[in-house]
Amino acid sequence: MGRGNFVNYVYYQASGEFFEILNKRNFAYCVIKGAPLSYLAYGDFEYRLSCDIDLLTDRKNLSFIEKVLLQCSFQPAKSETDFEKNRRNRMLMLTKSHQIFPFVKKVKGIYVRIDLNFDILWGESDENIDVSAFIEDRLMMNIYGHNIYTLSSCKMLICLCLHNYKDINSLYLLQKENPINSERFADIYNLILHTGDDFVADELKKICERFCIKQYIYYMLYYTYKIYNDKKLLKLVIALEDEQGKEILDYYGLHKSERKRWRIPFEERLNHKKIGELLLDDYTEENIEKLKINQELFE
């Protein structure tokens, strides 16, 4: 077993007790991206190397899940000795992000990390997603001998597109290593291809309209089609055609108040080595202050 395969295996062996407790309580959660995505997109749990396990649940469930994680020997990845700073950081994550700080456990020299997501959108979003409704039709999947809940290919595509949209439009991440890279679009393309004829454009459109997220899915499918020029992608792009989605194609920034027009075309920003340097002059003082807060929380 190679290093990458071993890491994925350890993640789920180390988390087995945690998932068993959630399942016995019939607790509403789903694992998104990671190993389930690898299987759905490539037919192999080990094709993609995971750096964490992403859990999606309703915000109201967070306290219970944190207690179970502590019970299973996981610890908060970031914890300050200063109580007030801890409290402030948690409030920032709950109000300005889509997740709280991850939990970790060291096993066989590997830090097993579980991310706790309570939204499929981002902290800056004006839209409110009913996460319980989004995951109500979750599916069981067995990974390395452990039963976990995950999503259908259609909803996994939605989560993947939203996650990638968030990353490639984040003012903070654009100042780090370029998040606009080929791998993000390859995962979207292969998930659609591997799903075969079961992937129905009407189903995708219906879900996107129900949760008011069509513009973001259109955005990601549009640029995936620009790379691969595949008829199957074109069918989805046409089905999800959206005026709001078209309006944001040439902009970056997660909230309309911070959106800025790109100075270079998509072909140049894809895999650009110094994308942050091109953008920094466009950042306002408010944008810079936001970067500092993100650095304090995530670095």
N, C-alpha and C positions, 0 to 999 in steps of 0.2 A: 504494500500500500504506500503510495507516494505521500509526500508531506502534505499537499493540499487535501488529498482524500482523507488522511489521518485527522487533520484539523476539523473537517466537516463531521467526521465520525465522532470525535471527542465532544464536539458541541452538543450533539443530540444525546450521547450517552450521559453527559454531565447534567443535562436538562430533563432527563426522563422522569425523575421523581416529581419535578415541578409540573410537567404537563399531565402526569397521572392524577395529581391532586385537582388540577383545574377540570379535567375530564370527569372525574368522579362527582364533582360538584355541579357538573353540567354548566360550567362557566362560559360565558360568551366571549370568545377571543378567536383570533386567526393569526397564523404565521404568514406574513407577506414577504415577497421577494425570496432571497436566500435559496435554500435547498428545494422548496416547492417550485419556485420559478425555474430553477435549473432543470428540474424534471419536466415541467410543462413545456419549456422552450427547447430543450435539447435531448429529452428522454433519458437523462442521467443526473442523479442527485449530485454527482461529483464533478460535473463539467465546469461549474462556476465555483470558485473558491469563496466561501463566505467569511466575512470578518465579524459577523454578529448574527443573532437571531432577532428578527424584527417582529414584535408582537403588536397587534392592533386590537384595541378594546375601547369601550366607552369610557369617557373621563370618570364617571361615577365609580368605576371598578378599580381604579388605580390603587387605592389604599389597600384593598384586599390582596391584589396581586403582589404588591410590595411586601406584605406580611408573609405570603407564601414563599416568595423569593428568599427572604431572610431565613425562613424555616428550612429552606433547602441549601443553606450555606452560601448564598449569594450576598454580596455587599454593594452598596452604592459606589459607583465608579468615582464620583467626586463628592467629597464631604469635607466641609470646612469645620475647624474647631470652634469658630465663632458662630454661635447659634443664630444671631441676627443676620449674618451674611448667608448662612444656609437658608434661612427663611426667605430672604430677599431673592436669592437665586432660584428657589423653587417657584416663587410667585412669578418671576420673569419667564420661566419656562412654561408655566401654566397659561400665562396671558399673552406671551409673545412668540410661542413656538407651538409645534404640533406633538411634542413629546416631552417627557421628563428625563432626568439623568438616567443613564443605563445602570444596570446591575452587572457585576462580574464575579467570577469564581475561577481560581487558578487550579487547573487539572492537568497533570502530566506536562507541566511547564508551559501550558497554554492558558491564556486568559479567555475564558468563555464569557461572552458578553451578550446580554439580552437587552434590547432597546424597547422601551415602552412608549408606543405611539397611541395617542387618543384622538387623532384626526388624520384624514387622508389628504387634507389641504395643509396650509402653512399658517403660521401665526399672523401674518400680515393680511390674510384673506378676509374679505367682507362676507363671504358665503359661510353658512353654517351647515355642516354635514351631520346627519343622524347616523352615527357609526353603528349603533345597534341594528338599524334598518339595513344598512349597507351589508352587514355580515350575517343577516338572518338566514341566508341560504348556504351557509358555509358547508364545506365538505371535509370528510375525514381522509387523511393520507397517512400511510405507515412509512416512517423514515428511520432506517437503521433499527427496526424492531420496536419503535415507539409510535403510538398513534397520536397524531396532532391534527388540529383543525386548520384548514387553509381555504382558499377561494377557488372558484371556477376560473377557467382560462380567461374568460371575458372580464371578470372583476380583477383578476391578477393583472391583466393588461392595463386596466384603468389605474390601479395602484402604481404600476411601473411607470406609466406615462406621467402621472401626477408627481411622483417622486423625482423623475428626471427633469420635468418642467421646473420644479422648485429649485433643483440644484443648478441648472444652467441659467436661471434668471436671478439667482441670489447675488446681491451686491457683495456680500461677504465671501462667498465661494469663488466668485470671479476674480477676487484679489489673491486667491491661493492658486493651486494647480488648476489649469483650465478644465472646468467641468463639462465643456462642450466637446466630448470625445466620441470616437466611433463606436466604442464598446456599448455606450448607452443605447444607441440606435440599433446596434446588432441584436441586443436582447429583445427589443420591441419587434424587430423583423422576424427573428427566429421563433418567438412566441406565437406570432400570427401564422407563420408557415407550418409549425409543428402541430398546431391545433387542427389543421386540415379543414375539411368541409363543415366541421361542427361550429366553426366560427361564423356567426350570423351577424351581418351588419345591422340589421334591424334591432337585434337584442342589445348590441352595444349602444346604439343611438337612444334606445328607450331608457337604459340605465343612466346614460349621461344627461338626458333631459330631466329625468326624475330628480337627480341630485345637483342639477344646474352647473355641470362641469364640462359641457360640450366644447367650449372654446379652448380649453387647455388640452383636451384629448385631440381635437382637430389640429392644434399647433404641433404636437409631437408627431402625429401621423403624417402631416404635411411634410415635415422635414425628413422623416424616415423615408418617405416616398422619393424625395429629392435625391437621396443617396442611392436607393436601390432600384428605383424606376420599375417596380413590380406591379403587374395588373391587379393582383390581390390587394395590395396596399392602396392602389388608386380607387378601388371599389369602396374601401372604408373611408378614404378622404372625401369622396363624393357624398357618401351617406351622411357624414358628419359635418358637411360644409356649414360654416357658421360665420356670420358677419363679425361678431366680436372676436372670434378666433383669427380672422383675416386681419383685423385692425392691430393685433398685437404681434404679428409675424416679424415685423422689423424693429421691435423694441425689446429691451431687457429691463428687469426690475419686477418684483413680485406684486407690489401694490401700485395702483394707478397713479398715486401721488409721487412715486419714485421712478416711474418708467422713463427711459431715455432711448432715443433712437440710435440704432447701430450705425456706426460710421463705415463699417466694412460688411460685405455680403457674407452670407452663411458659409459659402465655400471657403472663405478665408478664415473665419472664426473657428471652424471645425478643426480641432487639434492644434490650434495656434499656440505657440510656445510661450508667448508673453502677452496674453490677452489682458491681464490686469493693468499693465503699463499703458495700454491703449485707452483704458477707460477712466483712470484715476482723475484726470483733469475735469471730467464731467461730474464727479461726485460733489455734492453740496456739503456744507458743514454738518447738516443733519445726517447725511449719509455716512460721513466719517465717524460721527458719534455713535451711530448704530454699529459700525464695524468694531469699535472699541468694546461695546457691550458684548458683541458676539465673541470677540477674542477672549474676554474675561470668562465667559461661560463655557466655551468649547475648547480652549487651548490650555 
